[in-house]
Amino acid sequence: MAKIKAKRSEEETNVKKKSKKIKETKIRIEEGETLHRFIIIFIVIVVLVLAIYLISGLVSNNKNSNNSTAEETEVEINYDNVNVGMILNRDQYDKYYVMLYDADSENALYYSALMTTYKNKEEHEKLFYCDLGNPLNKDYVQEESNPKAQKTEDFAFGEITLLEIQKGKITRYVEDIDTIKDILQ
Protein backbone atom coordinates (compact mmCIF):
# COMPACT_ATOMS: atom_id res chain seq x y z
CA MET A 1 0.00 0.00 0.00
CA ALA A 2 2.84 2.29 0.71
CA LYS A 3 4.10 1.60 -2.76
CA ILE A 4 0.76 2.51 -4.29
CA LYS A 5 0.65 5.77 -2.32
CA ALA A 6 4.17 6.59 -3.40
CA LYS A 7 3.31 5.91 -7.04
CA ARG A 8 0.18 8.04 -6.78
CA SER A 9 2.08 10.88 -5.15
CA GLU A 10 4.76 10.62 -7.86
CA GLU A 11 2.07 10.61 -10.56
CA GLU A 12 0.32 13.54 -8.92
CA THR A 13 3.58 15.54 -8.83
CA ASN A 14 4.27 14.62 -12.45
CA VAL A 15 0.72 15.71 -13.41
CA LYS A 16 1.14 18.92 -11.39
CA LYS A 17 4.48 19.61 -13.13
CA LYS A 18 2.93 18.92 -16.53
CA SER A 19 -0.07 21.15 -15.79
CA LYS A 20 2.29 23.91 -14.61
CA LYS A 21 4.26 23.54 -17.83
CA ILE A 22 1.06 23.60 -19.87
CA LYS A 23 -0.22 26.66 -17.99
CA GLU A 24 3.15 28.42 -18.29
CA THR A 25 3.38 27.68 -22.02
CA LYS A 26 -0.21 28.79 -22.51
CA ILE A 27 0.52 32.03 -20.71
CA ARG A 28 3.69 32.52 -22.73
CA ILE A 29 1.85 31.70 -25.95
CA GLU A 30 -0.95 34.20 -25.19
CA GLU A 31 1.57 36.92 -24.29
CA GLY A 32 3.60 36.11 -27.37
CA GLU A 33 0.53 36.21 -29.59
CA THR A 34 -0.52 39.58 -28.18
CA LEU A 35 2.98 40.91 -28.79
CA HIS A 36 3.00 39.33 -32.25
CA ARG A 37 -0.34 41.00 -33.13
CA PHE A 38 0.92 44.36 -31.82
CA ILE A 39 4.05 44.14 -33.97
CA ILE A 40 2.03 43.25 -37.08
CA ILE A 41 -0.40 46.14 -36.51
CA PHE A 42 2.51 48.53 -35.94
CA ILE A 43 4.24 47.42 -39.15
CA VAL A 44 1.01 47.77 -41.16
CA ILE A 45 0.48 51.30 -39.81
CA VAL A 46 4.08 52.30 -40.63
CA VAL A 47 3.76 50.88 -44.16
CA LEU A 48 0.48 52.77 -44.72
CA VAL A 49 1.96 56.06 -43.49
CA LEU A 50 5.00 55.63 -45.74
CA ALA A 51 2.80 54.76 -48.72
CA ILE A 52 0.66 57.86 -48.20
CA TYR A 53 3.78 60.00 -47.81
CA LEU A 54 5.33 58.66 -51.01
CA ILE A 55 2.11 59.01 -53.00
CA SER A 56 1.59 62.61 -51.85
CA GLY A 57 5.22 63.37 -52.69
CA LEU A 58 4.80 61.95 -56.18
CA VAL A 59 1.56 63.84 -56.75
CA SER A 60 3.04 67.16 -55.61
CA ASN A 61 6.16 66.63 -57.74
CA ASN A 62 3.96 65.79 -60.70
CA LYS A 63 1.98 69.02 -60.22
CA ASN A 64 5.19 71.05 -59.94
CA SER A 65 6.62 69.48 -63.09
CA ASN A 66 3.39 70.21 -64.99
CA ASN A 67 3.53 73.86 -63.89
CA SER A 68 7.18 74.21 -64.82
CA THR A 69 6.56 72.97 -68.36
CA ALA A 70 4.22 75.88 -69.00
CA GLU A 71 5.87 79.05 -70.14
CA GLU A 72 6.91 81.16 -67.21
CA THR A 73 6.33 84.82 -67.77
CA GLU A 74 7.53 87.64 -65.63
CA VAL A 75 4.80 89.86 -64.32
CA GLU A 76 5.57 93.52 -64.55
CA ILE A 77 3.46 96.12 -62.82
CA ASN A 78 2.92 99.25 -64.86
CA TYR A 79 2.46 102.18 -62.52
CA ASP A 80 1.64 104.49 -65.44
CA ASN A 81 -1.81 102.87 -65.83
CA VAL A 82 -4.51 104.09 -63.48
CA ASN A 83 -8.20 103.50 -62.96
CA VAL A 84 -10.66 106.39 -62.84
CA GLY A 85 -10.88 106.11 -59.05
CA MET A 86 -7.11 106.69 -58.74
CA ILE A 87 -6.83 109.73 -61.02
CA LEU A 88 -6.83 112.36 -58.29
CA ASN A 89 -4.68 110.58 -55.70
CA ARG A 90 -1.20 110.73 -57.23
CA ASP A 91 0.11 112.82 -54.34
CA GLN A 92 3.79 112.23 -55.09
CA TYR A 93 3.49 114.56 -58.12
CA ASP A 94 2.59 118.26 -57.92
CA LYS A 95 1.50 118.34 -61.54
CA TYR A 96 0.71 115.46 -63.89
CA TYR A 97 -1.45 114.50 -66.85
CA VAL A 98 -3.92 111.66 -67.26
CA MET A 99 -4.91 110.59 -70.75
CA LEU A 100 -8.17 108.65 -70.90
CA TYR A 101 -9.27 106.61 -73.93
CA ASP A 102 -10.43 103.12 -74.84
CA ALA A 103 -7.50 100.91 -75.85
CA ASP A 104 -9.79 99.06 -78.29
CA SER A 105 -10.95 102.19 -80.13
CA GLU A 106 -10.04 102.88 -83.76
CA ASN A 107 -7.65 105.71 -82.86
CA ALA A 108 -6.01 103.99 -79.88
CA LEU A 109 -2.75 103.46 -81.74
CA TYR A 110 -2.53 107.15 -82.58
CA TYR A 111 -3.27 108.14 -78.97
CA SER A 112 -0.65 105.71 -77.71
CA ALA A 113 1.91 107.16 -80.15
CA LEU A 114 1.19 110.66 -78.80
CA MET A 115 1.82 109.44 -75.26
CA THR A 116 5.05 107.65 -76.23
CA THR A 117 6.36 110.73 -78.03
CA TYR A 118 5.60 112.87 -75.00
CA LYS A 119 7.28 110.44 -72.60
CA ASN A 120 10.42 110.36 -74.77
CA LYS A 121 10.93 114.10 -74.38
CA GLU A 122 13.81 115.02 -72.05
CA GLU A 123 11.75 117.17 -69.72
CA HIS A 124 8.09 116.40 -69.26
CA GLU A 125 5.43 116.13 -66.61
CA LYS A 126 4.33 112.70 -65.48
CA LEU A 127 1.72 111.20 -67.83
CA PHE A 128 -0.66 108.46 -66.73
CA TYR A 129 -2.95 106.41 -68.92
CA CYS A 130 -6.49 105.29 -68.06
CA ASP A 131 -8.16 102.66 -70.25
CA LEU A 132 -11.84 103.48 -70.54
CA GLY A 133 -12.44 99.98 -71.94
CA ASN A 134 -11.52 98.44 -68.60
CA PRO A 135 -14.64 97.08 -66.85
CA LEU A 136 -13.76 99.13 -63.76
CA ASN A 137 -13.90 102.33 -65.81
CA LYS A 138 -16.83 101.62 -68.14
CA ASP A 139 -19.31 103.38 -65.84
CA TYR A 140 -17.52 106.68 -66.49
CA VAL A 141 -17.88 106.56 -70.28
CA GLN A 142 -20.85 108.73 -71.25
CA GLU A 143 -22.31 110.32 -74.39
CA GLU A 144 -21.98 113.71 -72.74
CA SER A 145 -18.84 114.43 -70.74
CA ASN A 146 -18.60 116.50 -67.57
CA PRO A 147 -15.64 118.93 -67.79
CA LYS A 148 -16.57 120.61 -64.49
CA ALA A 149 -16.25 117.44 -62.42
CA GLN A 150 -13.90 117.67 -59.43
CA LYS A 151 -14.88 114.42 -57.67
CA THR A 152 -14.61 110.86 -58.90
CA GLU A 153 -18.36 110.35 -58.61
CA ASP A 154 -19.02 113.22 -61.05
CA PHE A 155 -16.64 112.04 -63.80
CA ALA A 156 -18.00 111.44 -67.30
CA PHE A 157 -15.64 111.03 -70.25
CA GLY A 158 -16.03 110.87 -74.02
CA GLU A 159 -13.81 109.11 -76.56
CA ILE A 160 -10.58 110.83 -75.48
CA THR A 161 -9.80 113.17 -72.64
CA LEU A 162 -6.63 114.71 -71.29
CA LEU A 163 -6.69 115.92 -67.69
CA GLU A 164 -4.09 118.21 -66.17
CA ILE A 165 -4.03 117.76 -62.42
CA GLN A 166 -2.25 119.94 -59.86
CA LYS A 167 -2.29 119.11 -56.17
CA GLY A 168 -5.23 116.72 -56.51
CA LYS A 169 -7.46 119.15 -58.46
CA ILE A 170 -8.29 119.09 -62.16
CA THR A 171 -6.89 122.31 -63.65
CA ARG A 172 -7.42 121.51 -67.32
CA TYR A 173 -9.96 119.27 -69.09
CA VAL A 174 -9.30 118.77 -72.82
CA GLU A 175 -11.34 116.62 -75.24
CA ASP A 176 -10.17 118.02 -78.57
CA ILE A 177 -7.47 115.82 -80.14
CA ASP A 178 -5.70 118.77 -81.81
CA THR A 179 -5.43 120.60 -78.48
CA ILE A 180 -4.20 117.41 -76.78
CA LYS A 181 -1.59 117.01 -79.53
CA ASP A 182 -0.39 120.60 -78.99
CA ILE A 183 -0.13 120.10 -75.22
CA LEU A 184 1.81 116.84 -75.51
CA GLN A 185 4.31 118.15 -78.07
Kinemage of the C-alpha trace (Angstrom):
@kinemage 1
@onewidth
@group {chain A} dominant
@subgroup {mainchain}
@vectorlist {calphas} color= white
{ca met a 1} P 0.000 0.000 0.000
{ca ala a 2} L 2.835 2.286 0.714
{ca lys a 3} L 4.100 1.600 -2.763
{ca ile a 4} L 0.764 2.510 -4.285
{ca lys a 5} L 0.649 5.774 -2.318
{ca ala a 6} L 4.172 6.592 -3.404
{ca lys a 7} L 3.306 5.913 -7.043
{ca arg a 8} L 0.184 8.036 -6.778
{ca ser a 9} L 2.079 10.884 -5.154
{ca glu a 10} L 4.763 10.616 -7.859
{ca glu a 11} L 2.071 10.611 -10.558
{ca glu a 12} L 0.322 13.543 -8.917
{ca thr a 13} L 3.576 15.543 -8.827
{ca asn a 14} L 4.269 14.621 -12.447
{ca val a 15} L 0.721 15.708 -13.413
{ca lys a 16} L 1.138 18.919 -11.393
{ca lys a 17} L 4.478 19.612 -13.133
{ca lys a 18} L 2.928 18.919 -16.529
{ca ser a 19} L -0.073 21.150 -15.794
{ca lys a 20} L 2.287 23.909 -14.614
{ca lys a 21} L 4.260 23.535 -17.833
{ca ile a 22} L 1.060 23.601 -19.867
{ca lys a 23} L -0.218 26.657 -17.986
{ca glu a 24} L 3.145 28.417 -18.291
{ca thr a 25} L 3.383 27.678 -22.019
{ca lys a 26} L -0.209 28.785 -22.510
{ca ile a 27} L 0.524 32.027 -20.707
{ca arg a 28} L 3.686 32.518 -22.726
{ca ile a 29} L 1.849 31.701 -25.947
{ca glu a 30} L -0.955 34.199 -25.188
{ca glu a 31} L 1.571 36.921 -24.293
{ca gly a 32} L 3.605 36.107 -27.372
{ca glu a 33} L 0.525 36.210 -29.588
{ca thr a 34} L -0.521 39.581 -28.180
{ca leu a 35} L 2.984 40.910 -28.795
{ca his a 36} L 2.999 39.335 -32.249
{ca arg a 37} L -0.345 41.004 -33.129
{ca phe a 38} L 0.917 44.359 -31.822
{ca ile a 39} L 4.051 44.141 -33.972
{ca ile a 40} L 2.033 43.248 -37.078
{ca ile a 41} L -0.402 46.139 -36.508
{ca phe a 42} L 2.513 48.531 -35.938
{ca ile a 43} L 4.243 47.420 -39.151
{ca val a 44} L 1.006 47.770 -41.158
{ca ile a 45} L 0.481 51.305 -39.814
{ca val a 46} L 4.076 52.303 -40.627
{ca val a 47} L 3.756 50.879 -44.156
{ca leu a 48} L 0.476 52.772 -44.720
{ca val a 49} L 1.955 56.057 -43.492
{ca leu a 50} L 5.001 55.632 -45.736
{ca ala a 51} L 2.805 54.755 -48.720
{ca ile a 52} L 0.656 57.864 -48.197
{ca tyr a 53} L 3.775 60.003 -47.811
{ca leu a 54} L 5.326 58.655 -51.008
{ca ile a 55} L 2.108 59.007 -52.997
{ca ser a 56} L 1.588 62.605 -51.848
{ca gly a 57} L 5.219 63.366 -52.691
{ca leu a 58} L 4.799 61.949 -56.184
{ca val a 59} L 1.560 63.837 -56.754
{ca ser a 60} L 3.043 67.163 -55.612
{ca asn a 61} L 6.165 66.633 -57.740
{ca asn a 62} L 3.957 65.792 -60.695
{ca lys a 63} L 1.983 69.021 -60.222
{ca asn a 64} L 5.191 71.048 -59.944
{ca ser a 65} L 6.622 69.483 -63.085
{ca asn a 66} L 3.389 70.212 -64.989
{ca asn a 67} L 3.533 73.858 -63.888
{ca ser a 68} L 7.179 74.207 -64.817
{ca thr a 69} L 6.557 72.970 -68.360
{ca ala a 70} L 4.216 75.884 -68.997
{ca glu a 71} L 5.869 79.053 -70.135
{ca glu a 72} L 6.905 81.157 -67.205
{ca thr a 73} L 6.331 84.823 -67.767
{ca glu a 74} L 7.535 87.642 -65.630
{ca val a 75} L 4.800 89.863 -64.321
{ca glu a 76} L 5.574 93.518 -64.554
{ca ile a 77} L 3.459 96.123 -62.817
{ca asn a 78} L 2.916 99.248 -64.856
{ca tyr a 79} L 2.463 102.181 -62.518
{ca asp a 80} L 1.639 104.489 -65.436
{ca asn a 81} L -1.809 102.871 -65.831
{ca val a 82} L -4.510 104.094 -63.481
{ca asn a 83} L -8.200 103.505 -62.960
{ca val a 84} L -10.659 106.388 -62.835
{ca gly a 85} L -10.878 106.108 -59.053
{ca met a 86} L -7.110 106.693 -58.745
{ca ile a 87} L -6.833 109.725 -61.019
{ca leu a 88} L -6.826 112.361 -58.291
{ca asn a 89} L -4.683 110.577 -55.703
{ca arg a 90} L -1.195 110.725 -57.232
{ca asp a 91} L 0.110 112.823 -54.340
{ca gln a 92} L 3.785 112.232 -55.094
{ca tyr a 93} L 3.486 114.559 -58.115
{ca asp a 94} L 2.585 118.265 -57.916
{ca lys a 95} L 1.499 118.340 -61.544
{ca tyr a 96} L 0.711 115.460 -63.891
{ca tyr a 97} L -1.450 114.505 -66.854
{ca val a 98} L -3.919 111.664 -67.262
{ca met a 99} L -4.912 110.592 -70.753
{ca leu a 100} L -8.173 108.648 -70.905
{ca tyr a 101} L -9.268 106.614 -73.934
{ca asp a 102} L -10.433 103.119 -74.839
{ca ala a 103} L -7.501 100.907 -75.854
{ca asp a 104} L -9.788 99.062 -78.289
{ca ser a 105} L -10.951 102.186 -80.130
{ca glu a 106} L -10.038 102.884 -83.764
{ca asn a 107} L -7.651 105.709 -82.859
{ca ala a 108} L -6.014 103.988 -79.877
{ca leu a 109} L -2.746 103.456 -81.740
{ca tyr a 110} L -2.533 107.154 -82.576
{ca tyr a 111} L -3.272 108.139 -78.966
{ca ser a 112} L -0.653 105.714 -77.712
{ca ala a 113} L 1.913 107.163 -80.148
{ca leu a 114} L 1.188 110.662 -78.797
{ca met a 115} L 1.819 109.437 -75.258
{ca thr a 116} L 5.050 107.654 -76.232
{ca thr a 117} L 6.357 110.735 -78.033
{ca tyr a 118} L 5.600 112.870 -75.000
{ca lys a 119} L 7.277 110.440 -72.596
{ca asn a 120} L 10.420 110.357 -74.774
{ca lys a 121} L 10.934 114.097 -74.376
{ca glu a 122} L 13.807 115.024 -72.049
{ca glu a 123} L 11.745 117.167 -69.715
{ca his a 124} L 8.091 116.400 -69.262
{ca glu a 125} L 5.429 116.126 -66.614
{ca lys a 126} L 4.328 112.699 -65.480
{ca leu a 127} L 1.723 111.204 -67.832
{ca phe a 128} L -0.656 108.462 -66.730
{ca tyr a 129} L -2.955 106.409 -68.917
{ca cys a 130} L -6.486 105.294 -68.062
{ca asp a 131} L -8.159 102.661 -70.253
{ca leu a 132} L -11.841 103.477 -70.536
{ca gly a 133} L -12.439 99.985 -71.943
{ca asn a 134} L -11.516 98.441 -68.601
{ca pro a 135} L -14.635 97.081 -66.849
{ca leu a 136} L -13.758 99.130 -63.759
{ca asn a 137} L -13.897 102.329 -65.810
{ca lys a 138} L -16.833 101.625 -68.144
{ca asp a 139} L -19.314 103.384 -65.844
{ca tyr a 140} L -17.519 106.681 -66.494
{ca val a 141} L -17.877 106.556 -70.284
{ca gln a 142} L -20.853 108.729 -71.251
{ca glu a 143} L -22.311 110.323 -74.389
{ca glu a 144} L -21.984 113.711 -72.744
{ca ser a 145} L -18.838 114.427 -70.744
{ca asn a 146} L -18.598 116.503 -67.565
{ca pro a 147} L -15.643 118.932 -67.790
{ca lys a 148} L -16.572 120.612 -64.495
{ca ala a 149} L -16.245 117.438 -62.416
{ca gln a 150} L -13.903 117.667 -59.431
{ca lys a 151} L -14.878 114.421 -57.671
{ca thr a 152} L -14.607 110.857 -58.903
{ca glu a 153} L -18.364 110.353 -58.606
{ca asp a 154} L -19.015 113.221 -61.045
{ca phe a 155} L -16.640 112.043 -63.800
{ca ala a 156} L -17.999 111.441 -67.301
{ca phe a 157} L -15.643 111.028 -70.249
{ca gly a 158} L -16.029 110.867 -74.024
{ca glu a 159} L -13.810 109.113 -76.562
{ca ile a 160} L -10.580 110.828 -75.483
{ca thr a 161} L -9.803 113.166 -72.637
{ca leu a 162} L -6.629 114.715 -71.286
{ca leu a 163} L -6.688 115.919 -67.687
{ca glu a 164} L -4.086 118.210 -66.170
{ca ile a 165} L -4.034 117.764 -62.415
{ca gln a 166} L -2.253 119.935 -59.863
{ca lys a 167} L -2.289 119.109 -56.173
{ca gly a 168} L -5.226 116.724 -56.510
{ca lys a 169} L -7.457 119.146 -58.459
{ca ile a 170} L -8.288 119.095 -62.159
{ca thr a 171} L -6.893 122.315 -63.651
{ca arg a 172} L -7.420 121.506 -67.317
{ca tyr a 173} L -9.957 119.268 -69.089
{ca val a 174} L -9.304 118.775 -72.820
{ca glu a 175} L -11.343 116.618 -75.242
{ca asp a 176} L -10.166 118.015 -78.575
{ca ile a 177} L -7.470 115.820 -80.144
{ca asp a 178} L -5.698 118.773 -81.815
{ca thr a 179} L -5.426 120.600 -78.475
{ca ile a 180} L -4.205 117.406 -76.782
{ca lys a 181} L -1.588 117.009 -79.526
{ca asp a 182} L -0.389 120.601 -78.990
{ca ile a 183} L -0.126 120.098 -75.221
{ca leu a 184} L 1.808 116.838 -75.510
{ca gln a 185} L 4.314 118.145 -78.071
